[in-house]
Each structure stands twice: as C-alpha cells, then as structure tokens.
Amino acid sequence: MKAGHIELPVKDPVRSMKFYTEVLGFKLDVNQDNRFIWLTSNGYTLLLRPGKPVVGEFNASPNICLYVADSARVARNLAAHGVQVLEHSSCFHFRDQDGHWFQLANPGEDHSQDAASDA
C-alpha cells in the first residue's frame, strides 16, 4: 500500500488555491474547472475540492505538518500575510481560511517532549 494524496474540502477552491500557492508556496499542478485543484509540494499532492470542512481544536483535529528549517522566520512571514500563528512548545500552528490546522516544524529537532505534553 502506498499513500496517494491528501484531500481537503474547502468552501471556495479558487480562494484556497491562492492561499496555498501565494502564501504557503505550493505549486499548481492541475485546475479542473476551478472545482478540483491539485497542488504539489516536495513530492506531496494536495487536492482542494468543494465541500464542508470538518475542523475542531488543534489537539482534536487532523493537521498537516510542514517541514521548515526556521519555523520562527516562516511564522513571521505567515503573520505578515495576515495569518494568525500560535506558538506551542517548539512548534507554530496556524489555520487556513477553512479552518484546517497546520504545524510548522523542523524535522531535525526532537519534538518528543511536545507530544508528551499534548497527551
């Protein structure tokens, strides 16, 4: 078995596409009639599709972890784009316009204490 892609239901795929490409740096792969928008980032594929997002609090919702070398710098850049960024332990969290949670993390750092404090 091999993981395929991640599908995110969004209220407005075109609006979300702009956020993902202009703010997060994803690359547009395919735009199917402004309804099904395929994006890529470092070999991972994300499908933005029409739907009702199901979101909740960070610890009770799925989230996508974005690997970055300098999470504080990326968090400042996101804030400059109007994104509300929350700092938690050694990670930063934020939501897209539809409420999906994201996490910024340096994969080379030890986050085992973060996971233990969340349990």
PLY file of the C-alpha trace (Angstrom):
ply
format ascii 1.0
element vertex 119
property float x
property float y
property float z
element edge 118
property int vertex1
property int vertex2
end_header
0.00 0.00 0.00
1.21 3.49 -0.81
-0.25 6.81 0.34
-1.73 8.75 -2.56
-2.79 12.32 -1.92
-4.49 14.38 0.76
-7.95 15.79 0.01
-9.14 18.92 1.79
-12.75 20.03 1.50
-12.84 23.82 1.10
-15.63 26.38 0.68
-14.01 28.08 -2.32
-11.28 26.12 -4.16
-10.01 29.15 -6.12
-9.66 31.30 -2.99
-7.93 28.44 -1.20
-5.64 27.85 -4.21
-4.38 31.44 -3.91
-3.58 30.95 -0.23
-1.78 27.66 -0.81
0.24 28.91 -3.78
0.91 32.54 -2.83
1.34 32.18 0.94
2.43 28.57 1.51
4.38 28.10 -1.74
2.57 25.06 -3.14
2.76 24.61 -6.91
-0.36 24.39 -9.04
-0.44 21.05 -10.81
-3.96 20.83 -12.32
-7.01 23.08 -12.10
-10.14 21.17 -13.11
-12.84 23.78 -13.83
-11.96 25.79 -10.68
-13.52 22.98 -8.62
-10.83 20.34 -8.17
-7.43 21.93 -7.72
-4.36 19.73 -7.47
-1.29 21.20 -5.76
2.14 19.79 -5.01
4.88 20.47 -2.50
8.10 18.45 -2.37
6.54 15.34 -3.86
3.30 15.51 -1.88
-0.03 16.10 -3.59
-2.94 18.02 -2.13
-6.42 18.16 -3.68
-8.61 21.14 -2.81
-12.21 20.18 -3.54
-15.60 21.72 -2.84
-17.03 20.64 0.47
-17.69 21.48 4.07
-14.52 21.45 6.18
-14.72 19.45 9.40
-12.45 21.14 11.90
-12.09 21.49 15.63
-9.45 22.30 18.19
-5.83 21.54 17.28
-5.43 18.53 19.58
-8.72 17.02 18.33
-8.28 17.62 14.60
-6.05 16.27 11.87
-3.28 18.62 10.88
-0.69 18.85 8.17
2.87 19.30 9.33
5.04 21.46 7.09
8.78 20.93 7.48
10.82 24.11 7.57
14.38 24.88 8.64
13.46 28.09 10.51
9.93 27.88 11.87
10.10 31.28 13.59
11.01 33.01 10.30
8.20 31.22 8.42
5.76 32.08 11.23
6.69 35.77 10.90
6.19 35.58 7.13
2.76 33.99 7.58
1.79 36.68 10.11
2.86 39.33 7.58
0.29 37.77 5.21
-2.43 38.15 7.86
-2.34 34.55 9.08
-2.87 34.11 12.82
0.02 31.98 14.07
0.03 30.34 17.51
3.20 29.16 19.23
3.00 25.91 21.17
6.14 24.44 22.76
8.72 24.38 19.94
6.18 24.44 17.09
3.97 27.01 15.45
0.36 26.27 14.46
-1.99 28.08 12.11
-5.21 27.53 10.18
-6.09 28.13 6.55
-9.23 30.11 5.63
-11.36 26.99 6.04
-10.03 26.16 9.49
-7.69 23.26 8.60
-4.79 23.12 11.05
-1.14 23.25 10.02
2.01 22.87 12.04
5.48 24.21 11.28
8.32 22.01 12.46
11.98 21.44 11.84
12.25 17.67 11.27
15.78 17.67 12.68
14.61 18.80 16.13
13.39 16.48 18.87
9.65 17.01 19.41
9.08 14.10 21.79
8.51 16.46 24.71
5.85 18.31 22.68
3.95 15.07 22.09
4.22 14.10 25.77
2.84 17.49 26.88
-0.11 17.15 24.46
-1.15 13.72 25.80
0 1
1 2
2 3
3 4
4 5
5 6
6 7
7 8
8 9
9 10
10 11
11 12
12 13
13 14
14 15
15 16
16 17
17 18
18 19
19 20
20 21
21 22
22 23
23 24
24 25
25 26
26 27
27 28
28 29
29 30
30 31
31 32
32 33
33 34
34 35
35 36
36 37
37 38
38 39
39 40
40 41
41 42
42 43
43 44
44 45
45 46
46 47
47 48
48 49
49 50
50 51
51 52
52 53
53 54
54 55
55 56
56 57
57 58
58 59
59 60
60 61
61 62
62 63
63 64
64 65
65 66
66 67
67 68
68 69
69 70
70 71
71 72
72 73
73 74
74 75
75 76
76 77
77 78
78 79
79 80
80 81
81 82
82 83
83 84
84 85
85 86
86 87
87 88
88 89
89 90
90 91
91 92
92 93
93 94
94 95
95 96
96 97
97 98
98 99
99 100
100 101
101 102
102 103
103 104
104 105
105 106
106 107
107 108
108 109
109 110
110 111
111 112
112 113
113 114
114 115
115 116
116 117
117 118
